[in-house]
Amino acid sequence: MSLNWKMSNCRPNLCSDLSVPPCGLTGKPDFVVVSVSVVKFVILPFVPFKRPKRLYEDENALYDYAIRSLGRRMRTVAELKRLMRQRVPKDERGHLLVEMVVLRLKDQKYLNDANYAAAYSSFRRDNEKFGRRRVITDLKVKGVHANVIEKVVDEAYAAVNEEELARAYLKRKRLKKPANDKDAARIFRGLMRAGFGVGVAIRVLKSWLVNDELLTALQEEAEEQ
């Protein structure tokens, strides 16, 4: 087959309508061949550049780092040690640097687990309305020595009526009198997680006239854990 178009002295028309002859061509083509190219784009995931942590090989430099860390928030001895170990060489010298800085901070009264535990206990008692058991558990996780925890928490909760504190906790969480057994069980477990004893949780639910059969079942559940 042949095309009957005739070319004149002008540039071809780039019009997308292929039924119209290009500029300077006359006649009608017997057929039109269209070539289509497909371009594929690949989107690669963005991987952020992770800057390596700076290592300190000098006591004064590590001390300054520790002071900045304590300035952001209070820390226990164990917490600060874990933090500093990530910033020193993994050898005997790095271990010695950490111990030297800790001793220096203790001497200057910047690092004191008893003070930390006292402040932590007061805050959790007054602001979070947590029971003593929750505070004890949290302090153990933070690496405070058991003897320090016992002494500090006993002092912090000496004058506290835990049943009243439990009611304050429920009020803070906006938990009201249970409408059914499911709600009662949810309140019981919530009080247990907040650090209150089984007896305290049972007394709170009894005041809301929760049936004794459910209370017995909940008590047995708590004792099995």
C-alpha positions in Angstrom: 0.0 0.0 0.0 1.2 3.5 -0.7 0.5 7.0 0.7 -0.8 9.7 -1.6 0.5 12.5 0.5 2.6 15.2 -1.2 5.2 17.1 0.8 5.5 20.9 0.6 8.3 23.1 2.1 7.2 23.3 5.7 7.7 21.5 8.9 5.4 18.5 9.7 2.4 19.1 11.9 2.8 17.5 15.3 -0.9 17.4 16.0 -2.0 14.4 17.9 -5.0 13.9 15.6 -3.6 11.3 13.2 -6.7 11.6 10.9 -5.5 15.0 9.8 -2.6 15.0 7.3 0.6 16.8 8.5 1.1 20.3 7.2 2.0 20.2 3.4 0.6 16.7 2.8 -2.5 16.0 0.8 -4.5 12.9 0.4 -5.5 10.2 2.8 -3.2 7.4 4.0 -4.3 3.8 3.5 -3.1 3.0 7.0 -1.5 4.6 10.1 1.1 2.9 12.3 1.3 4.2 15.9 4.2 3.3 18.2 3.7 3.6 21.9 6.6 3.5 24.4 5.9 2.5 28.0 8.2 4.1 30.7 8.3 2.4 34.0 9.3 4.3 37.2 10.6 2.5 40.2 10.2 4.3 43.6 12.9 3.3 46.0 12.2 3.5 49.8 13.8 6.4 51.6 16.5 5.2 54.0 17.5 8.0 56.4 21.2 8.3 57.1 21.9 7.2 60.7 24.7 9.3 62.2 27.1 7.1 64.3 27.1 7.9 68.0 30.1 9.9 69.2 32.4 7.9 71.5 34.0 9.6 74.5 37.5 8.4 75.5 38.1 11.2 78.1 36.6 11.4 81.6 35.8 15.1 81.4 34.0 14.7 78.1 32.0 11.7 79.3 31.2 13.7 82.5 29.8 16.6 80.5 27.7 14.2 78.5 26.3 12.7 81.8 25.5 16.1 83.2 23.6 17.0 80.0 21.7 13.8 80.3 20.8 14.4 83.9 19.8 18.0 83.0 17.1 16.6 80.7 15.6 14.4 83.4 16.5 12.5 86.6 18.0 9.1 86.2 19.0 6.2 88.4 22.6 5.0 88.6 21.7 1.9 86.5 19.9 4.1 83.8 22.8 6.5 83.5 25.3 3.6 83.3 23.4 2.0 80.5 23.3 5.3 78.6 27.1 6.0 79.1 28.1 2.5 78.0 26.8 3.3 74.6 29.2 6.2 74.4 32.5 4.7 75.4 34.8 2.0 73.8 33.7 -1.6 74.4 36.8 -2.4 76.5 38.2 -2.2 80.0 39.0 1.5 79.6 35.4 2.3 78.6 34.1 0.4 81.7 36.6 2.3 83.9 35.5 5.7 82.5 31.8 4.9 83.3 32.6 3.9 86.9 34.8 7.0 87.4 32.1 9.4 86.2 29.4 7.7 88.3 31.6 8.1 91.5 32.2 11.7 90.6 28.5 12.4 90.2 27.7 10.6 93.4 30.3 12.7 95.3 28.8 15.9 93.9 25.2 14.7 94.9 24.1 14.8 91.2 23.3 11.1 91.2 21.5 9.6 94.1 19.1 6.7 93.8 17.4 7.4 97.2 16.5 10.9 96.1 15.4 9.7 92.7 13.2 7.0 94.2 11.6 9.5 96.7 10.8 12.0 93.9 9.5 9.2 91.6 7.3 7.7 94.4 5.8 11.1 95.3 5.0 11.9 91.6 3.4 8.6 90.9 1.4 8.8 94.1 0.2 12.4 93.7 -0.2 12.7 90.0 -0.8 9.2 88.6 -2.6 8.0 91.7 -0.7 4.7 91.5 -0.6 2.2 94.4 2.6 1.2 96.2 3.0 -2.1 94.3 3.1 -0.3 90.9 5.8 2.1 92.2 7.9 -0.7 93.6 7.7 -2.6 90.3 8.7 0.4 88.3 11.6 1.3 90.5 13.0 -2.3 90.2 12.8 -2.0 86.5 14.9 1.2 86.7 17.6 -0.6 88.6 17.1 0.9 92.1 18.3 -1.4 94.9 15.6 -3.3 96.8 16.6 -1.9 100.2 16.3 1.6 98.9 13.0 0.9 97.3 11.5 -0.6 100.4 12.6 2.3 102.7 11.5 5.1 100.3 8.2 3.6 99.3 7.3 2.9 102.9 7.9 6.5 103.7 6.0 7.8 100.7 2.9 5.7 101.4 3.0 5.7 105.2 0.1 8.2 105.6 -1.9 7.1 102.5 -5.3 5.4 102.6 -5.0 3.1 99.6 -8.7 2.6 99.3 -9.2 6.4 98.9 -6.2 6.5 96.5 -7.8 3.7 94.4 -11.0 5.7 94.1 -8.9 8.7 93.1 -7.3 6.6 90.4 -10.6 5.4 89.1 -11.9 9.0 89.0 -8.8 10.1 87.1 -9.4 7.3 84.6 -13.1 8.3 84.5 -14.3 4.8 85.5 -17.7 4.8 87.2 -19.8 2.3 88.9 -19.9 -0.9 86.8 -23.1 -1.7 85.0 -22.4 -5.4 84.6 -20.0 -8.1 85.5 -17.8 -7.4 82.5 -17.3 -3.8 83.7 -16.6 -4.9 87.2 -13.9 -7.3 86.1 -12.3 -4.6 83.9 -12.2 -2.2 86.9 -10.8 -4.9 89.2 -8.0 -5.7 86.7 -7.3 -2.1 86.2 -6.8 -1.5 89.9 -4.4 -4.5 90.0 -2.3 -3.1 87.2 -2.2 0.3 88.9 -0.5 -1.3 92.0 -3.4 -1.9 94.4 -3.8 -5.0 96.4 -6.6 -7.6 96.0 -8.2 -6.5 99.2 -8.4 -2.8 98.2 -9.9 -3.7 94.8 -12.5 -6.0 96.4 -13.6 -3.4 98.9 -14.0 -0.8 96.2 -16.2 -3.2 94.2 -18.2 -4.2 97.3 -19.1 -0.6 97.9 -20.7 -0.7 94.4 -22.7 -3.8 95.4 -21.0 -6.2 93.0 -22.1 -9.7 93.7 -20.0 -11.9 95.9 -19.8 -14.8 93.4 -18.0 -12.5 90.9 -15.7 -11.1 93.6 -14.7 -14.6 94.7 -13.9 -15.5 91.1 -11.8 -12.3 90.6 -9.9 -12.9 93.8 -9.0 -16.5 92.8 -7.9 -15.2 89.4 -5.6 -12.7 91.0 -4.1 -15.3 93.4 -3.3 -17.7 90.5 -1.2 -15.1 88.8 
